[in-house]
Amino acid sequence: MAKILPNILITGTPGTGKTTTAQSLSERINYRYVNVGDLVIQNNCHEGRDLEYDSYILDEDKICDVLEPLLSGGGCVVDFHSCEFFPERWFELVLVLHANTEVLFDRLVSRNYSRKKIDENMESEIMQVVLEAARDSYQEEIVHSLASNNIEDMESNILRVEEWLHEWKKNNLT
Ligand code: ADP
């Protein structure tokens, strides 16, 4: 089935604002919000918890099977902290959110993450691990790196997507 609407992936280090931005965006453009982390838990798409990293050991094939029917028709805003195992065909736009070091640190501290988990996420953000993975996994022109430090950033990011969507419809639906 051909997509009549695109899918948008919002990714980035934990704490950069994916959920906040993706939920707001999906309401604004009237798309379905898809929280991959929640679906992993609800559908048991994991092999238990990795105690060292304090996170689920993801079963990538299983979560992709759960996502396929949701995403094949388009019209979804997808929220997840990694992106390299999704089929490339799913997404027409990939946004990688970033937050400044101090901003991200405060957000992670307020989540009561362990010191180890905070350090790992801070390092990942500084090394731009998610951005690099996105650039390795998707065509360069669909990957955009966006600041997500404050409400003004979020508003401007949402406006950018609305403009992009307008162009996409002009180019794909006429
Ligand atoms: P993620 O989904 O990437 O882990 P969240 O959306 O849960 O991040 O955001 C982490 C914290 O940062 C939340 O407390 C949220 O309210 C705050 N936050 C996220 N984006 C922004 C923003 N653009 N401006 C101000 N605070 C933000």
Backbone and ligand atoms as CSV (ligand in chain L), in Angstrom:
chain,resi,resn,atom,element,x,y,z
A,1,MET,N,N,0.850,-1.207,0.000
A,1,MET,CA,C,0.000,0.000,0.000
A,1,MET,C,C,0.884,1.256,0.000
A,2,ALA,N,N,0.631,2.159,-0.942
A,2,ALA,CA,C,1.440,3.389,-0.986
A,2,ALA,C,C,1.022,4.307,0.159
A,3,LYS,N,N,2.004,5.022,0.669
A,3,LYS,CA,C,1.703,5.947,1.774
A,3,LYS,C,C,1.128,7.235,1.223
A,4,ILE,N,N,0.032,7.684,1.808
A,4,ILE,CA,C,-0.447,9.003,1.393
A,4,ILE,C,C,-0.014,10.079,2.384
A,5,LEU,N,N,0.513,9.615,3.515
A,5,LEU,CA,C,1.096,10.545,4.488
A,5,LEU,C,C,2.475,10.014,4.872
A,6,PRO,N,N,3.410,10.912,5.173
A,6,PRO,CA,C,4.740,10.448,5.587
A,6,PRO,C,C,4.741,10.026,7.053
A,7,ASN,N,N,5.799,9.341,7.453
A,7,ASN,CA,C,6.068,9.113,8.878
A,7,ASN,C,C,7.259,9.963,9.284
A,8,ILE,N,N,7.210,10.445,10.526
A,8,ILE,CA,C,8.285,11.298,11.046
A,8,ILE,C,C,8.875,10.611,12.271
A,9,LEU,N,N,10.191,10.440,12.267
A,9,LEU,CA,C,10.867,9.851,13.426
A,9,LEU,C,C,11.520,10.964,14.244
A,10,ILE,N,N,11.236,10.955,15.547
A,10,ILE,CA,C,11.903,11.904,16.445
A,10,ILE,C,C,12.792,11.094,17.368
A,11,THR,N,N,14.109,11.309,17.223
A,11,THR,CA,C,15.047,10.523,17.994
A,11,THR,C,C,16.039,11.442,18.706
A,12,GLY,N,N,16.923,10.857,19.481
A,12,GLY,CA,C,17.898,11.650,20.249
A,12,GLY,C,C,18.186,10.963,21.572
A,13,THR,N,N,19.196,11.443,22.250
A,13,THR,CA,C,19.573,10.930,23.567
A,13,THR,C,C,18.389,11.093,24.535
A,14,PRO,N,N,18.206,10.142,25.467
A,14,PRO,CA,C,17.151,10.350,26.478
A,14,PRO,C,C,17.283,11.728,27.154
A,15,GLY,N,N,16.139,12.397,27.306
A,15,GLY,CA,C,16.127,13.708,27.960
A,15,GLY,C,C,16.207,14.880,27.001
A,16,THR,N,N,16.416,14.617,25.724
A,16,THR,CA,C,16.526,15.745,24.789
A,16,THR,C,C,15.159,16.333,24.414
A,17,GLY,N,N,14.077,15.645,24.764
A,17,GLY,CA,C,12.752,16.224,24.522
A,17,GLY,C,C,11.937,15.523,23.457
A,18,LYS,N,N,12.256,14.281,23.179
A,18,LYS,CA,C,11.539,13.545,22.118
A,18,LYS,C,C,10.052,13.431,22.411
A,19,THR,N,N,9.734,12.948,23.627
A,19,THR,CA,C,8.329,12.691,23.948
A,19,THR,C,C,7.534,13.997,23.954
A,20,THR,N,N,8.084,15.010,24.592
A,20,THR,CA,C,7.392,16.306,24.669
A,20,THR,C,C,7.143,16.846,23.260
A,21,THR,N,N,8.173,16.808,22.431
A,21,THR,CA,C,8.051,17.361,21.079
A,21,THR,C,C,7.134,16.490,20.216
A,22,ALA,N,N,7.325,15.170,20.295
A,22,ALA,CA,C,6.549,14.272,19.422
A,22,ALA,C,C,5.053,14.333,19.758
A,23,GLN,N,N,4.748,14.423,21.058
A,23,GLN,CA,C,3.322,14.487,21.436
A,23,GLN,C,C,2.702,15.796,20.949
A,24,SER,N,N,3.413,16.880,21.180
A,24,SER,CA,C,2.898,18.185,20.754
A,24,SER,C,C,2.737,18.245,19.238
A,25,LEU,N,N,3.768,17.752,18.548
A,25,LEU,CA,C,3.720,17.771,17.080
A,25,LEU,C,C,2.555,16.932,16.563
A,26,SER,N,N,2.388,15.741,17.128
A,26,SER,CA,C,1.338,14.865,16.594
A,26,SER,C,C,-0.044,15.479,16.798
A,27,GLU,N,N,-0.208,16.200,17.916
A,27,GLU,CA,C,-1.504,16.882,18.116
A,27,GLU,C,C,-1.691,17.988,17.091
A,28,ARG,N,N,-0.616,18.741,16.862
A,28,ARG,CA,C,-0.714,19.886,15.941
A,28,ARG,C,C,-1.011,19.455,14.520
A,29,ILE,N,N,-0.380,18.364,14.067
A,29,ILE,CA,C,-0.565,17.967,12.662
A,29,ILE,C,C,-1.575,16.834,12.523
A,30,ASN,N,N,-2.130,16.450,13.673
A,30,ASN,CA,C,-3.151,15.410,13.680
A,30,ASN,C,C,-2.634,14.069,13.157
A,31,TYR,N,N,-1.435,13.685,13.613
A,31,TYR,CA,C,-0.847,12.385,13.300
A,31,TYR,C,C,-0.940,11.507,14.540
A,32,ARG,N,N,-0.740,10.213,14.305
A,32,ARG,CA,C,-0.735,9.276,15.423
A,32,ARG,C,C,0.621,9.323,16.142
A,33,TYR,N,N,0.593,9.442,17.453
A,33,TYR,CA,C,1.830,9.439,18.238
A,33,TYR,C,C,2.191,7.997,18.591
A,34,VAL,N,N,3.404,7.574,18.248
A,34,VAL,CA,C,3.825,6.192,18.508
A,34,VAL,C,C,5.052,6.214,19.427
A,35,ASN,N,N,4.859,5.782,20.671
A,35,ASN,CA,C,5.950,5.728,21.636
A,35,ASN,C,C,6.529,4.300,21.605
A,36,VAL,N,N,7.675,4.151,20.970
A,36,VAL,CA,C,8.236,2.816,20.758
A,36,VAL,C,C,8.604,2.163,22.093
A,37,GLY,N,N,9.123,2.943,23.035
A,37,GLY,CA,C,9.491,2.388,24.344
A,37,GLY,C,C,8.289,1.742,25.027
A,38,ASP,N,N,7.131,2.390,24.969
A,38,ASP,CA,C,5.916,1.825,25.579
A,38,ASP,C,C,5.513,0.531,24.867
A,39,LEU,N,N,5.617,0.535,23.533
A,39,LEU,CA,C,5.224,-0.667,22.764
A,39,LEU,C,C,6.160,-1.835,23.048
A,40,VAL,N,N,7.438,-1.537,23.290
A,40,VAL,CA,C,8.412,-2.586,23.638
A,40,VAL,C,C,7.940,-3.295,24.904
A,41,ILE,N,N,7.524,-2.522,25.892
A,41,ILE,CA,C,7.099,-3.114,27.170
A,41,ILE,C,C,5.752,-3.827,27.008
A,42,GLN,N,N,4.796,-3.142,26.378
A,42,GLN,CA,C,3.447,-3.725,26.242
A,42,GLN,C,C,3.457,-5.038,25.458
A,43,ASN,N,N,4.351,-5.148,24.478
A,43,ASN,CA,C,4.365,-6.333,23.604
A,43,ASN,C,C,5.519,-7.280,23.896
A,44,ASN,N,N,6.167,-7.028,25.029
A,44,ASN,CA,C,7.280,-7.904,25.427
A,44,ASN,C,C,8.357,-8.047,24.360
A,45,CYS,N,N,8.723,-6.959,23.758
A,45,CYS,CA,C,9.731,-7.015,22.692
A,45,CYS,C,C,11.117,-6.822,23.298
A,46,HIS,N,N,11.401,-7.596,24.321
A,46,HIS,CA,C,12.706,-7.468,24.965
A,46,HIS,C,C,13.058,-8.799,25.615
A,47,GLU,N,N,14.338,-8.903,25.955
A,47,GLU,CA,C,14.810,-10.130,26.606
A,47,GLU,C,C,15.197,-9.813,28.047
A,48,GLY,N,N,14.349,-9.070,28.724
A,48,GLY,CA,C,14.612,-8.712,30.122
A,48,GLY,C,C,15.422,-7.442,30.237
A,49,ARG,N,N,15.852,-7.158,31.455
A,49,ARG,CA,C,16.576,-5.907,31.679
A,49,ARG,C,C,18.075,-6.142,31.766
A,50,ASP,N,N,18.795,-5.209,31.198
A,50,ASP,CA,C,20.245,-5.220,31.323
A,50,ASP,C,C,20.571,-4.437,32.594
A,51,LEU,N,N,21.014,-5.172,33.608
A,51,LEU,CA,C,21.214,-4.518,34.905
A,51,LEU,C,C,22.370,-3.525,34.852
A,52,GLU,N,N,23.361,-3.838,34.038
A,52,GLU,CA,C,24.504,-2.928,33.972
A,52,GLU,C,C,24.092,-1.574,33.376
A,53,TYR,N,N,23.297,-1.628,32.321
A,53,TYR,CA,C,22.901,-0.368,31.656
A,53,TYR,C,C,21.543,0.146,32.113
A,54,ASP,N,N,20.879,-0.599,33.014
A,54,ASP,CA,C,19.591,-0.182,33.541
A,54,ASP,C,C,18.605,0.139,32.412
A,55,SER,N,N,18.508,-0.814,31.475
A,55,SER,CA,C,17.575,-0.600,30.361
A,55,SER,C,C,17.145,-1.973,29.823
A,56,TYR,N,N,16.113,-1.971,28.978
A,56,TYR,CA,C,15.655,-3.242,28.408
A,56,TYR,C,C,16.590,-3.709,27.301
A,57,ILE,N,N,16.766,-5.049,27.203
A,57,ILE,CA,C,17.516,-5.609,26.075
A,57,ILE,C,C,16.506,-5.811,24.948
A,58,LEU,N,N,16.623,-4.969,23.960
A,58,LEU,CA,C,15.611,-4.883,22.915
A,58,LEU,C,C,15.645,-6.089,21.972
A,59,ASP,N,N,14.442,-6.588,21.630
A,59,ASP,CA,C,14.333,-7.571,20.546
A,59,ASP,C,C,13.911,-6.771,19.308
A,60,GLU,N,N,14.891,-6.428,18.498
A,60,GLU,CA,C,14.640,-5.491,17.389
A,60,GLU,C,C,13.664,-6.059,16.361
A,61,ASP,N,N,13.789,-7.362,16.057
A,61,ASP,CA,C,12.882,-7.953,15.061
A,61,ASP,C,C,11.438,-7.914,15.551
A,62,LYS,N,N,11.284,-8.209,16.822
A,62,LYS,CA,C,9.932,-8.272,17.390
A,62,LYS,C,C,9.270,-6.884,17.395
A,63,ILE,N,N,10.015,-5.858,17.785
A,63,ILE,CA,C,9.386,-4.515,17.815
A,63,ILE,C,C,9.122,-4.043,16.385
A,64,CYS,N,N,9.966,-4.421,15.452
A,64,CYS,CA,C,9.698,-4.026,14.058
A,64,CYS,C,C,8.425,-4.702,13.541
A,65,ASP,N,N,8.199,-5.954,13.953
A,65,ASP,CA,C,6.961,-6.641,13.551
A,65,ASP,C,C,5.732,-5.943,14.131
A,66,VAL,N,N,5.862,-5.434,15.364
A,66,VAL,CA,C,4.736,-4.718,15.984
A,66,VAL,C,C,4.496,-3.380,15.266
A,67,LEU,N,N,5.587,-2.731,14.867
A,67,LEU,CA,C,5.464,-1.391,14.274
A,67,LEU,C,C,5.005,-1.425,12.815
A,68,GLU,N,N,5.355,-2.489,12.110
A,68,GLU,CA,C,5.080,-2.527,10.660
A,68,GLU,C,C,3.622,-2.158,10.295
A,69,PRO,N,N,2.619,-2.816,10.898
A,69,PRO,CA,C,1.248,-2.453,10.502
A,69,PRO,C,C,0.858,-1.022,10.886
A,70,LEU,N,N,1.481,-0.492,11.937
A,70,LEU,CA,C,1.159,0.885,12.333
A,70,LEU,C,C,1.743,1.881,11.338
A,71,LEU,N,N,2.966,1.593,10.887
A,71,LEU,CA,C,3.695,2.588,10.096
A,71,LEU,C,C,3.496,2.437,8.591
A,72,SER,N,N,3.011,1.290,8.161
A,72,SER,CA,C,2.982,1.063,6.710
A,72,SER,C,C,2.045,2.038,5.997
A,73,GLY,N,N,1.036,2.534,6.700
A,73,GLY,CA,C,0.111,3.472,6.056
A,73,GLY,C,C,0.528,4.927,6.186
A,74,GLY,N,N,1.575,5.225,6.969
A,74,GLY,CA,C,2.022,6.618,7.166
A,74,GLY,C,C,1.207,7.340,8.224
A,75,GLY,N,N,1.491,8.631,8.390
A,75,GLY,CA,C,0.734,9.462,9.330
A,75,GLY,C,C,1.109,9.281,10.786
A,76,CYS,N,N,2.348,8.834,11.048
A,76,CYS,CA,C,2.767,8.625,12.443
A,76,CYS,C,C,3.953,9.509,12.810
A,77,VAL,N,N,3.953,9.942,14.068
A,77,VAL,CA,C,5.131,10.583,14.667
A,77,VAL,C,C,5.685,9.570,15.667
A,78,VAL,N,N,6.891,9.100,15.397
A,78,VAL,CA,C,7.479,7.996,16.165
A,78,VAL,C,C,8.566,8.529,17.096
A,79,ASP,N,N,8.528,8.064,18.333
A,79,ASP,CA,C,9.418,8.557,19.390
A,79,ASP,C,C,10.279,7.393,19.898
A,80,PHE,N,N,11.603,7.460,19.618
A,80,PHE,CA,C,12.492,6.437,20.192
A,80,PHE,C,C,13.927,6.958,20.240
A,81,HIS,N,N,14.700,6.395,21.185
A,81,HIS,CA,C,16.056,6.922,21.393
A,81,HIS,C,C,17.114,6.299,20.497
A,82,SER,N,N,16.702,5.313,19.672
A,82,SER,CA,C,17.666,4.871,18.662
A,82,SER,C,C,16.908,4.649,17.367
A,83,CYS,N,N,17.629,4.500,16.281
A,83,CYS,CA,C,16.953,4.570,14.986
A,83,CYS,C,C,17.542,3.646,13.936
A,84,GLU,N,N,18.671,2.999,14.234
A,84,GLU,CA,C,19.420,2.335,13.173
A,84,GLU,C,C,18.840,0.987,12.751
A,85,PHE,N,N,17.922,0.431,13.539
A,85,PHE,CA,C,17.393,-0.894,13.168
A,85,PHE,C,C,16.029,-0.808,12.486
A,86,PHE,N,N,15.473,0.387,12.355
A,86,PHE,CA,C,14.187,0.514,11.654
A,86,PHE,C,C,14.439,0.430,10.147
A,87,PRO,N,N,13.490,-0.172,9.386
A,87,PRO,CA,C,13.662,-0.140,7.929
A,87,PRO,C,C,13.663,1.312,7.429
A,88,GLU,N,N,14.565,1.588,6.534
A,88,GLU,CA,C,14.718,2.961,6.034
A,88,GLU,C,C,13.426,3.476,5.395
A,89,ARG,N,N,12.700,2.552,4.730
A,89,ARG,CA,C,11.486,2.950,4.002
A,89,ARG,C,C,10.398,3.513,4.910
A,90,TRP,N,N,10.479,3.281,6.206
A,90,TRP,CA,C,9.413,3.754,7.098
A,90,TRP,C,C,9.345,5.278,7.198
A,91,PHE,N,N,10.494,5.951,7.079
A,91,PHE,CA,C,10.513,7.375,7.436
A,91,PHE,C,C,10.865,8.299,6.276
A,92,GLU,N,N,10.110,9.380,6.217
A,92,GLU,CA,C,10.385,10.416,5.227
A,92,GLU,C,C,11.147,11.581,5.865
A,93,LEU,N,N,11.094,11.657,7.198
A,93,LEU,CA,C,11.788,12.746,7.910
A,93,LEU,C,C,12.305,12.187,9.235
A,94,VAL,N,N,13.575,12.474,9.527
A,94,VAL,CA,C,14.187,12.005,10.778
A,94,VAL,C,C,14.754,13.222,11.501
A,95,LEU,N,N,14.207,13.497,12.687
A,95,LEU,CA,C,14.683,14.642,13.471
A,95,LEU,C,C,15.481,14.121,14.659
A,96,VAL,N,N,16.688,14.628,14.793
A,96,VAL,CA,C,17.530,14.240,15.933
A,96,VAL,C,C,17.607,15.454,16.861
A,97,LEU,N,N,17.021,15.302,18.048
A,97,LEU,CA,C,16.991,16.436,18.984
A,97,LEU,C,C,18.272,16.479,19.810
A,98,HIS,N,N,18.653,17.701,20.174
A,98,HIS,CA,C,19.839,17.906,21.010
A,98,HIS,C,C,19.534,18.902,22.112
A,99,ALA,N,N,20.194,18.697,23.244
A,99,ALA,CA,C,20.095,19.695,24.317
A,99,ALA,C,C,21.507,20.037,24.775
A,100,ASN,N,N,21.688,21.276,25.215
A,100,ASN,CA,C,22.984,21.695,25.744
A,100,ASN,C,C,23.326,20.867,26.976
A,101,THR,N,N,24.614,20.769,27.237
A,101,THR,CA,C,25.090,19.903,28.315
A,101,THR,C,C,24.407,20.197,29.658
A,102,GLU,N,N,24.359,21.483,30.036
A,102,GLU,CA,C,23.785,21.812,31.357
A,102,GLU,C,C,22.296,21.493,31.397
A,103,VAL,N,N,21.629,21.786,30.290
A,103,VAL,CA,C,20.184,21.545,30.213
A,103,VAL,C,C,19.906,20.044,30.334
A,104,LEU,N,N,20.655,19.259,29.569
A,104,LEU,CA,C,20.430,17.811,29.578
A,104,LEU,C,C,20.766,17.228,30.949
A,105,PHE,N,N,21.855,17.680,31.514
A,105,PHE,CA,C,22.264,17.167,32.829
A,105,PHE,C,C,21.136,17.384,33.846
A,106,ASP,N,N,20.601,18.586,33.897
A,106,ASP,CA,C,19.519,18.879,34.858
A,106,ASP,C,C,18.291,17.998,34.600
A,107,ARG,N,N,17.976,17.783,33.326
A,107,ARG,CA,C,16.799,16.943,33.016
A,107,ARG,C,C,17.025,15.508,33.475
A,108,LEU,N,N,18.245,15.002,33.276
A,108,LEU,CA,C,18.518,13.602,33.658
A,108,LEU,C,C,18.567,13.452,35.175
A,109,VAL,N,N,19.114,14.456,35.850
A,109,VAL,CA,C,19.149,14.415,37.322
A,109,VAL,C,C,17.721,14.392,37.858
A,110,SER,N,N,16.851,15.201,37.271
A,110,SER,CA,C,15.490,15.254,37.806
A,110,SER,C,C,14.712,13.975,37.511
A,111,ARG,N,N,15.254,13.104,36.664
A,111,ARG,CA,C,14.638,11.789,36.438
A,111,ARG,C,C,15.123,10.751,37.437
A,112,ASN,N,N,15.989,11.169,38.314
A,112,ASN,CA,C,16.566,10.244,39.312
A,112,ASN,C,C,17.340,9.095,38.681
A,113,TYR,N,N,17.938,9.336,37.543
A,113,TYR,CA,C,18.808,8.325,36.951
A,113,TYR,C,C,20.044,8.144,37.833
A,114,SER,N,N,20.642,6.943,37.762
A,114,SER,CA,C,21.896,6.705,38.499
A,114,SER,C,C,22.990,7.574,37.881
A,115,ARG,N,N,24.029,7.780,38.664
A,115,ARG,CA,C,25.156,8.585,38.174
A,115,ARG,C,C,25.720,7.964,36.874
A,116,LYS,N,N,25.801,6.636,36.891
A,116,LYS,CA,C,26.337,5.916,35.719
A,116,LYS,C,C,25.482,6.172,34.457
A,117,LYS,N,N,24.180,6.098,34.670
A,117,LYS,CA,C,23.272,6.280,33.530
A,117,LYS,C,C,23.320,7.730,33.022
A,118,ILE,N,N,23.441,8.660,33.965
A,118,ILE,CA,C,23.564,10.068,33.558
A,118,ILE,C,C,24.852,10.258,32.753
A,119,ASP,N,N,25.954,9.709,33.257
A,119,ASP,CA,C,27.240,9.870,32.564
A,119,ASP,C,C,27.192,9.268,31.165
A,120,GLU,N,N,26.580,8.092,31.058
A,120,GLU,CA,C,26.518,7.444,29.740
A,120,GLU,C,C,25.714,8.278,28.743
A,121,ASN,N,N,24.584,8.794,29.231
A,121,ASN,CA,C,23.759,9.592,28.333
A,121,ASN,C,C,24.428,10.923,27.973
A,122,MET,N,N,25.097,11.516,28.938
A,122,MET,CA,C,25.799,12.774,28.664
A,122,MET,C,C,26.892,12.536,27.615
A,123,GLU,N,N,27.617,11.439,27.792
A,123,GLU,CA,C,28.705,11.149,26.852
A,123,GLU,C,C,28.141,10.889,25.449
A,124,SER,N,N,27.043,10.143,25.417
A,124,SER,CA,C,26.415,9.821,24.137
A,124,SER,C,C,25.967,11.113,23.419
A,125,GLU,N,N,25.428,12.049,24.207
A,125,GLU,CA,C,24.971,13.310,23.610
A,125,GLU,C,C,26.173,14.123,23.105
A,126,ILE,N,N,27.217,14.193,23.915
A,126,ILE,CA,C,28.394,14.980,23.525
A,126,ILE,C,C,29.054,14.384,22.274
A,127,MET,N,N,29.070,13.063,22.204
A,127,MET,CA,C,29.679,12.388,21.045
A,127,MET,C,C,28.724,12.325,19.845
A,128,GLN,N,N,27.504,12.805,20.027
A,128,GLN,CA,C,26.493,12.817,18.958
A,128,GLN,C,C,26.266,11.417,18.372
A,129,VAL,N,N,26.154,10.457,19.267
A,129,VAL,CA,C,26.013,9.054,18.858
A,129,VAL,C,C,24.737,8.838,18.026
A,130,VAL,N,N,23.627,9.416,18.481
A,130,VAL,CA,C,22.354,9.168,17.778
A,130,VAL,C,C,22.361,9.859,16.409
A,131,LEU,N,N,22.931,11.059,16.364
A,131,LEU,CA,C,22.999,11.772,15.080
A,131,LEU,C,C,23.832,10.981,14.079
A,132,GLU,N,N,24.945,10.468,14.532
A,132,GLU,CA,C,25.798,9.685,13.638
A,132,GLU,C,C,25.060,8.433,13.140
A,133,ALA,N,N,24.350,7.761,14.062
A,133,ALA,CA,C,23.600,6.556,13.671
A,133,ALA,C,C,22.524,6.920,12.653
A,134,ALA,N,N,21.867,8.059,12.855
A,134,ALA,CA,C,20.810,8.476,11.920
A,134,ALA,C,C,21.417,8.774,10.554
A,135,ARG,N,N,22.567,9.436,10.556
A,135,ARG,CA,C,23.205,9.767,9.271
A,135,ARG,C,C,23.700,8.518,8.558
A,136,ASP,N,N,24.082,7.492,9.337
A,136,ASP,CA,C,24.526,6.241,8.725
A,136,ASP,C,C,23.350,5.409,8.200
A,137,SER,N,N,22.162,5.667,8.716
A,137,SER,CA,C,21.031,4.776,8.433
A,137,SER,C,C,20.019,5.342,7.441
A,138,TYR,N,N,20.026,6.663,7.251
A,138,TYR,CA,C,19.013,7.294,6.389
A,138,TYR,C,C,19.711,8.236,5.421
A,139,GLN,N,N,18.993,8.577,4.353
A,139,GLN,CA,C,19.589,9.514,3.395
A,139,GLN,C,C,19.834,10.840,4.084
A,140,GLU,N,N,20.987,11.384,3.766
A,140,GLU,CA,C,21.460,12.610,4.430
A,140,GLU,C,C,20.407,13.721,4.450
A,141,GLU,N,N,19.704,13.871,3.322
A,141,GLU,CA,C,18.800,15.026,3.218
A,141,GLU,C,C,17.533,14.904,4.065
A,142,ILE,N,N,17.241,13.707,4.583
A,142,ILE,CA,C,16.039,13.618,5.427
A,142,ILE,C,C,16.380,13.718,6.926
A,143,VAL,N,N,17.662,13.763,7.254
A,143,VAL,CA,C,18.071,13.805,8.668
A,143,VAL,C,C,18.371,15.248,9.073
A,144,HIS,N,N,17.684,15.708,10.124
A,144,HIS,CA,C,17.893,17.087,10.595
A,144,HIS,C,C,18.215,17.090,12.081
A,145,SER,N,N,19.244,17.838,12.421
A,145,SER,CA,C,19.669,17.951,13.809
A,145,SER,C,C,19.082,19.242,14.376
A,146,LEU,N,N,18.317,19.138,15.475
A,146,LEU,CA,C,17.587,20.309,15.975
A,146,LEU,C,C,17.833,20.546,17.464
A,147,ALA,N,N,18.057,21.807,17.825
A,147,ALA,CA,C,18.211,22.161,19.247
A,147,ALA,C,C,16.863,22.032,19.945
A,148,SER,N,N,16.899,21.564,21.198
A,148,SER,CA,C,15.654,21.328,21.938
A,148,SER,C,C,15.850,21.711,23.415
A,149,ASN,N,N,16.281,22.970,23.603
A,149,ASN,CA,C,16.631,23.418,24.964
A,149,ASN,C,C,15.490,24.090,25.706
A,150,ASN,N,N,14.590,24.675,24.949
A,150,ASN,CA,C,13.540,25.468,25.605
A,150,ASN,C,C,12.272,25.455,24.750
A,151,ILE,N,N,11.263,26.108,25.267
A,151,ILE,CA,C,9.953,26.090,24.591
A,151,ILE,C,C,10.028,26.752,23.211
A,152,GLU,N,N,10.860,27.801,23.114
A,152,GLU,CA,C,10.995,28.491,21.819
A,152,GLU,C,C,11.571,27.540,20.770
A,153,ASP,N,N,12.567,26.736,21.191
A,153,ASP,CA,C,13.137,25.745,20.258
A,153,ASP,C,C,12.051,24.776,19.798
A,154,MET,N,N,11.257,24.314,20.758
A,154,MET,CA,C,10.239,23.316,20.413
A,154,MET,C,C,9.229,23.908,19.430
A,155,GLU,N,N,8.810,25.127,19.707
A,155,GLU,CA,C,7.842,25.764,18.819
A,155,GLU,C,C,8.430,25.911,17.414
A,156,SER,N,N,9.681,26.341,17.353
A,156,SER,CA,C,10.276,26.528,16.028
A,156,SER,C,C,10.476,25.182,15.325
A,157,ASN,N,N,10.771,24.127,16.072
A,157,ASN,CA,C,10.905,22.805,15.454
A,157,ASN,C,C,9.569,22.325,14.892
A,158,ILE,N,N,8.506,22.571,15.638
A,158,ILE,CA,C,7.177,22.142,15.167
A,158,ILE,C,C,6.787,22.938,13.913
A,159,LEU,N,N,7.079,24.228,13.927
A,159,LEU,CA,C,6.776,25.048,12.747
A,159,LEU,C,C,7.542,24.556,11.524
A,160,ARG,N,N,8.798,24.172,11.747
A,160,ARG,CA,C,9.607,23.651,10.637
A,160,ARG,C,C,8.984,22.395,10.050
A,161,VAL,N,N,8.483,21.538,10.923
A,161,VAL,CA,C,7.860,20.303,10.422
A,161,VAL,C,C,6.582,20.643,9.653
A,162,GLU,N,N,5.818,21.596,10.171
A,162,GLU,CA,C,4.577,21.968,9.462
A,162,GLU,C,C,4.901,22.477,8.053
A,163,GLU,N,N,5.963,23.268,7.954
A,163,GLU,CA,C,6.372,23.771,6.632
A,163,GLU,C,C,6.849,22.630,5.741
A,164,TRP,N,N,7.622,21.742,6.340
A,164,TRP,CA,C,8.135,20.597,5.572
A,164,TRP,C,C,6.982,19.753,5.037
A,165,LEU,N,N,5.977,19.556,5.894
A,165,LEU,CA,C,4.817,18.741,5.537
A,165,LEU,C,C,4.044,19.358,4.372
A,166,HIS,N,N,3.931,20.654,4.423
A,166,HIS,CA,C,3.255,21.394,3.366
A,166,HIS,C,C,3.957,21.124,2.023
A,167,GLU,N,N,5.286,21.220,2.033
A,167,GLU,CA,C,6.093,20.958,0.822
A,167,GLU,C,C,5.949,19.501,0.386
A,168,TRP,N,N,6.004,18.598,1.363
A,168,TRP,CA,C,5.924,17.168,1.043
A,168,TRP,C,C,4.614,16.865,0.321
A,169,LYS,N,N,3.533,17.461,0.837
A,169,LYS,CA,C,2.222,17.199,0.209
A,169,LYS,C,C,2.196,17.753,-1.210
A,170,LYS,N,N,2.771,18.954,-1.382
A,170,LYS,CA,C,2.808,19.556,-2.726
A,170,LYS,C,C,3.562,18.658,-3.701
A,171,ASN,N,N,4.684,18.088,-3.216
A,171,ASN,CA,C,5.548,17.293,-4.098
A,171,ASN,C,C,5.067,15.857,-4.292
A,172,ASN,N,N,4.271,15.357,-3.377
A,172,ASN,CA,C,3.927,13.937,-3.433
A,172,ASN,C,C,2.465,13.647,-3.711
A,173,LEU,N,N,1.610,14.624,-3.515
A,173,LEU,CA,C,0.180,14.324,-3.651
A,173,LEU,C,C,-0.464,15.043,-4.827
A,174,THR,N,N,0.390,15.707,-5.659
A,174,THR,CA,C,-0.239,16.397,-6.793
A,174,THR,C,C,0.223,15.783,-8.115
L,1,ADP,P1,P,12.897,12.344,25.996
L,1,ADP,O1,O,11.589,11.829,25.463
L,1,ADP,O2,O,13.857,12.704,24.902
L,1,ADP,O3,O,13.533,11.449,27.012
L,1,ADP,P2,P,11.240,14.294,27.380
L,1,ADP,O4,O,10.332,14.812,26.302
L,1,ADP,O5,O,10.688,13.291,28.323
L,1,ADP,O6,O,12.610,13.728,26.735
L,1,ADP,O7,O,11.791,15.577,28.144
L,1,ADP,C1,C,12.651,15.485,29.264
L,1,ADP,C2,C,12.366,16.660,30.187
L,1,ADP,O8,O,12.702,17.870,29.537
L,1,ADP,C3,C,10.897,16.799,30.589
L,1,ADP,O9,O,10.833,17.242,31.907
L,1,ADP,C4,C,10.362,17.863,29.646
L,1,ADP,O10,O,9.316,18.589,30.228
L,1,ADP,C5,C,11.579,18.731,29.413
L,1,ADP,N1,N,11.601,19.287,28.057
L,1,ADP,C6,C,11.597,18.588,26.911
L,1,ADP,N2,N,11.651,19.395,25.842
L,1,ADP,C7,C,11.708,20.653,26.322
L,1,ADP,C8,C,11.783,21.947,25.716
L,1,ADP,N3,N,11.839,22.102,24.390
L,1,ADP,N4,N,11.816,23.021,26.520
L,1,ADP,C9,C,11.793,22.880,27.876
L,1,ADP,N5,N,11.724,21.681,28.520
L,1,ADP,C10,C,11.683,20.579,27.753
